[in-house]
Amino acid sequence: MTNSGPQPVYRVIADEIVRRIAAGELAPGTRLPPVREAAALWGAHPNTVARAYAHLAALGIVEARPGAGTRVAAGAPGGAAAVRAARLQALLAEAIGTALGMGYAPSEVEAAFASQLARWREARRRAALQEGPAAARRFRADRLVRIGGSHDLGLELLGGRLRAGPARVTLRFQLSSSLGGLFALASGDCDLAGCHLLDGETGDYNAPFVRRVLPGEPVDLVTLAAREQGLIVAPGNPKRLGTVADLARPGVRFVNRPRGTGTRVLLDHLLAIARVPASAIAGYAHEEPTHLAVAAAVAAGTADAGLGIRAAARALGLDFVPLAWERYELALRAATAERPAVRTVLAALQSPAFIAAVEALEGYDTRETGHVRRVE
C-alpha cells in the first residue's frame, strides 16, 4: 500500500532547493542560509531544516564544510536529476499501488501503462506532422534545425539540451524512416536525416544508400552512436526465442517495422541469412511506427516479439535477445554543416555531457559518437 499523504516538511524544503538549483537560481558554490536563519524563513523547526540539508548532502546536491557552511555542490545538477528521477518513481509507485489496490493484476497494469505511453508518443508524432510549416514559422529560422528520417532516443536527449543551451537551437522532428529521411534530405525537406540502413552486399551502413539517393553530391555522415538491435520479448522470454529463425515457429506472433526503416532492412537481411521466408512469420505484416510502439505491443500481449533496440525493451521492463550492433548516423549535405545552428547541433553531439547521457541509455556504444565521414 502506498502513502498518499502530504510530504514531510523536510522533503518540501529539500525539493524547493532542488528546484532552485535546477532552474539556475542557485549556482554551484552558492552558500545556503544557516540552519536557524533558514528555519525562520521557512517557518520550520531548525531540526527540520537540518534534516533537509542532510538529505541533500546524502544525494551529493549540497556539501557542508566546517567554517564554510552548507553550499551547493559542484555536481548538483546530477544530484538534482537523481531527485527528479526519484520523484517520478514515487509518482508511478502511487499510481501502480492504487491500481493494484483496486484489484487489477500486475500484467494488466503493465499493459495499460505501455499502451498509454505508446498512444501519447503516437499522438505527439501525428501532431507534429499536422503542424507542419505553420509550427516551423514560430521559431527563428537561424535557430531551427529540421530532423528527418529514423527516430532515436538520443535525439530526444539532444533536443532537450539544445533547447536549454545558450544558443536556444530547436530541433523540429519530421520523422518517418531511414530511407524516407534520405529522400527528404535530397528534396531539401530536412537538414539532418537519421539513418541506420545496412547494405547486405558490402556490410556497410548508410553510405551505399546515400550514394543511390544523392548521387555525386558530397554528404557527411555523423555518428550518433552504435545501437544494439535484437528481439524484444516478454519478461522471462516465455517463447524461448533466440534467433530470427525462431520467429517462424508455430504459435509465435511477431510485430514488424514499416518498409524503409533500418530495422526492417536488418530483419530482412537476417532472415535471408537464416533462409527463413517472410511468409513463414505470423505477424510479419503487422507494423508499428517506432521501437517503443513495438515494445508496447509486446508488453500489451498482442505480439510475442519484435525487432528493436535494447533501450526500448528496457523502457517498458521487457527482456531482450541481442542479435546485432548497428551504426546510427545523421546524414547532412556538406554545405548545410556550415550553418551556425547546425554547427551548434554537431558541437552538442560531441559534448561530454551528451555522450554521458547517451551512455546511460542501455544498448548504446558512444566510442565513435561525433565521428564524421564524407560520402561523395
Secondary structure, 3 states (H helix, E strand, C coil): CCCCCCCCHHHHHHHHHHHHHHCCCCCCCCECCCHHHHHHHHCCCHHHHHHHHHHHHHCCCEEEECCCEEEECCCHHHHHHHHHHHHHHHHHHHHHHHHHHCCCCHHHHHHHHHHHHHHHHHHHHHHHHHHHHHHHCCCCHHHEEEEEECCCHHHHHHHHHHHHCCCCCEEEEEECCHHHHHHHHHHCCCCEEEECCECCCCCCECHHHHHHHCCCCCEEEEEEEEEEEEEEECCCCCCCCCCHHHHHCCCCCEEECCCCCHHHHHHHHHHHHHCCCHHHCCCCCCECCCHHHHHHHHHHCCCCEEEEEHHHHHHCCCEEEEEEEEEEEEEEEHHHHHCHHHHHHHHHHCCHHHHHHHHCCCCEECCCCCCEEEEC
